[in-house]
Amino acid sequence: MRPARALIDLDALRHNYRLARRLCGGDDGGGRALAVVKADAYGHGALRCAAALEAEADGFAVACIEEALALREAGIGKPILLLEGFFDADELALIVHHDLWTVVHAPWQVEALERTPLPKPVDVWLKLDSGMHRVGLEPRDYRDAWQRLRALPHVGALVKMSHFARADEPDCTRTTEQLDAFAAATAGLPGESSLCNSPALLGWPQARAGWARPGLMLYGVSPFADPAHPSAAQLRPVMTLESKVIAVRELPAGEPVGYGARFVTDAPTRIGVVAMGYADGYPQFAVNGTPVAIDGRPGHLVGRVSMDMLTVDLTAHPQAGVGSRVELWGKQVPAAQVVAHSQTSSYRLLCAGKRVPLEYRG
Ligand SMILES: *Cc1c(COP(=O)(O)O)cnc(C)c1O
């Protein structure tokens, strides 16, 4: 069998969720955290991750009703928020039937709720565009939408919500501008608030009140470019992507390795071929020198990543050979380091996982 696999450490997932919940004040300050498990839990398997968190999570968040129904079918009973709301008014009946919570981010969704009587109240998270300019109501329309929804008997809790565009940039003033815009647009409106994604929760204490929506940090990957960011240091990586050396080449100086001869040996070099490629989700544009761990020791990638294989330098690893374990990212090689050597982001790195079987621990 092909040795490529992703080990998923569910104890680390629970550790990271508890950290998120502590940061938002979940132990004493009344804060709550929805575990974001959209996009198959950022490649970690939404059903298994949600099941692992079900006992302690305040709830879950997904992108769309298809993802929510899969969780319900798997027996997840905690609240589930639809982060993009409904795409069509037809979904409202299903949303109520399955006890889902929905974001409302556009005037047509407010109108749809007004036109559609529902058998049970639905909880609505009314989203403000506080400056990201993706989805959300304009500040000038927010209060009116809030009041119209509040007047509907089939709207239950009404949570005020927004989303940050640049919370992963510690010195950027945009996050405080968005906080101010949110405070101004929602002033005097009662009910709970929800602002924080992972970088805001980790890096912006002034945004933490109410319901947090951590995603990336649950999977133990820092959203910050700076590896020394203090709160990110408490995260534990959940996924370990690993495979094995399946062939070894002994090459003299001056020999090219792989497609396009991107790497040429400058001395006698031992090359290890690893069963892992971009079809598995490893970044195709990882550069020479991208870190890996070979039998537990630091090593690096050389040559262009191909679809099913990549090559590593074994010259400094004389004990390594066919069958040696290679970690691509995880406990020893932080995913953020791989990101720093590739033209990708930590979000995309995790979501790109394909073909590799997921094996769960904990
Ligand atoms: C995806 C998403 C999140 C989670 O963001 P992370 O940066 O992964 O923590 C939170 N809120 C909304 C609206 C999202 O779409």
The ligand as a MOL file (V3000), in Angstrom:
LIG
                    3D

  0  0  0     0  0            999 V3000
M  V30 BEGIN CTAB
M  V30 COUNTS 15 15 0 0 0
M  V30 BEGIN ATOM
M  V30 1 C -14.1220 30.6020 7.8150 0
M  V30 2 C -14.7130 31.6030 8.7330 0
M  V30 3 C -14.2770 31.6930 10.0550 0
M  V30 4 C -13.0860 30.9450 10.5880 0
M  V30 5 O -11.9120 31.6380 10.2380 0
M  V30 6 P -10.4550 31.1790 10.7250 0
M  V30 7 O -9.5670 32.2700 10.2850 0
M  V30 8 O -10.1730 29.8900 10.0390 0
M  V30 9 O -10.5210 31.0260 12.1780 0
M  V30 10 C -14.9500 32.5700 10.8870 0
M  V30 11 N -15.9790 33.3260 10.4350 0
M  V30 12 C -16.4030 33.2790 9.1550 0
M  V30 13 C -17.5160 34.1530 8.7160 0
M  V30 14 C -15.7700 32.4200 8.2540 0
M  V30 15 O -16.1780 32.3870 6.9840 0
M  V30 END ATOM
M  V30 BEGIN BOND
M  V30 1 1 1 2
M  V30 2 1 2 3
M  V30 3 2 2 14
M  V30 4 1 3 4
M  V30 5 2 3 10
M  V30 6 1 4 5
M  V30 7 1 5 6
M  V30 8 2 6 7
M  V30 9 1 6 8
M  V30 10 1 6 9
M  V30 11 1 10 11
M  V30 12 2 11 12
M  V30 13 1 12 13
M  V30 14 1 12 14
M  V30 15 1 14 15
M  V30 END BOND
M  V30 END CTAB
M  END
